Amino acid sequence: MSEKEGRKLDILVSGAGIAGLTTAHFLLRAGHNVLLIERAPALRASGQNVDVRGHGLTVLQRMNTPQFNVESAVRAKTTEEKGLRFVDAADRPRAEFPVDDGASFTGEIEIMRGDLALVLYESIKHMSGLEVEFGIKIESIDQSNPEKVAVGLNGSWPSDKTLGTRKFDLVIAADGIMSSTRRLVFQEAAMNVVKPLSQWSCWFSIPWEKSDSAWARWYNAPKGRMILIRPDSGNLTRVSLWTMTRDPEVERSLTELLSSSMMAQKQYWVDLFQGAGWEASRVLDGIDDADDFYMQKIAQVKMDSWSNDRVVLVGDAGYCPSPVSGMGVTTAMTGAYVLAGEINHAPENVQAACKAYEDKMRPFTNVAQKLAPGTPGAANPESAWGIWLLYCFLGFISSTRLYKLFGSGINPPSQAMKLPHYGI
């Protein structure tokens, strides 16, 4: 195992997303036992385009084994996106930003979130010490025993299976921005930790057409609306629709809409983007047939502490930087690696390990969450005049390449801390 030879922990990881799978990978390699649970009935193989940068790429490379080269498998599934173009209603490019791992909207590795999750799952599914259960969620957590944490594990609707109560040395909550484990354990400390950015979005795929290329295309429409079309893997094109929600009433109605049917959610976006121009008609025609549609609030998670005794948060559950930061996957994978490394360094004291993890990661996540001034509103103007000004500004910094001088304003530097090497 590690320098703490012979101390094998029993660890529950809740959430089979990027953070949970990466954490499980390194814990299993260190010789610990991991129960990985996911409330969904199967691994979620859908999602938006994501990129892997800086430390995230380093962590990806450290996952390579003689049996499975994770980096190569990921690179084989990239969308091969060449960069991002801002276009007007006639599809004329007004500014473009090619691939750059630091100062650009597109990183070296652009991949569909679902494809990345599938590769990470492939890297662990045959590892010794792994148990995986889909359709299971945490029902209760009891930390009254100082030696172990007791967790009630029941089926997630509509599943009726149960695992009963199991005991673990540590529970790792990797269950996303709306983490139910966070609410269950941190209670009052978990209230009001999701910080909305006055923006909502939805994602889905549509059939590829000749107008689609290896360049992502960003189109602004009045009233704070935006359409983003990006390359997908295969014969599909990935679409996301974005809207600013500066009105508290609209914010509340959208939050309620999350509990409605997918059909109702789709209809909301169809009504909102009618007459938006550019390729809106094509996009809205394709939304009905999209079986991978989902919508979400654009927000960040800011917690005063990431751990409570033998429960610790990782990834979006503890420090979501939001999709507009461009740092979500890199932050999740870096945090997962540091958490696993610190646990393996001090398995006899998981509370101290969790504190060391937070001490190392907190400066990094603070930078990742520091968005450019006015983000996201500045990139989503309300008026045609505001859109014209935005495109003039972007065209200027694109043509002069000035964006490279203040690239941290586009994406925070992904190497904001020295990444430890844990040897796992």
Secondary structure, DSSP 8 states (H G I E B T S, - for coil): --SSTT---EEEEE--SHHHHHHHHHHHHTT-EEEEEESSSS------EEEE-HHHHHHHHHT--SS--HHHHHHTT-----EEEEE-TT--EEEEEE--SSSSSS-SEEEEHHHHHHHHHHHHTT-TTEEEEESEEEEEEE--SSS-EEEEEEE-TT---EEEEEEESEEEE---TT-HHHHHHHGGGGTT-EEEEEEEEEEEEEE--TT--SEEEEEEETTTEEEEEEE-SSSEEEEEEEEE--SHHHHHHHHHHTTS-HHHHHHHHHHHHTT--TTHHHHHHHHTT-TT-EEEEEEEE--S-SEETTEEE-THHHH---GGGT-HHHHHHHHHHHHHHHHHH-TT-HHHHHHHHHHHHHHHHHHHT---TTTTGGGS-SSHHHHHHHHHHHHHHHHTTGGGTTGGGTS--S--S-------
